Amino acid sequence: AEARVREWMTAEPVTVARDAPLIAVRVLMEQYGIDYLPVVEAGSVVGMVDRAQVDREPVLSLGLGF
């Protein structure tokens, strides 16, 4: 109850655009060693994508499909 958000949240998180190719999402996840990426559109978060979702999809998928 005493913790502040800045103590456990990332100040500038890595994000991905809603229309990003799936391969780009995979590369970001591997590059930064992360399992979840916020999906943004017009500066607002519109969803989250996780590694399990990315691993289930074929590599040639054209978008995230949110």
PyMOL commands that set and color helices and strands:
alter all, ss='L'
color gray80, all
select helices_A, chain A and resi 5-7+22-32+51-56
alter helices_A, ss='H'
color red, helices_A
select strands_A, chain A and resi 16-17+36-41+44-50
alter strands_A, ss='S'
color yellow, strands_A
deselect
rebuild
show_as cartoon
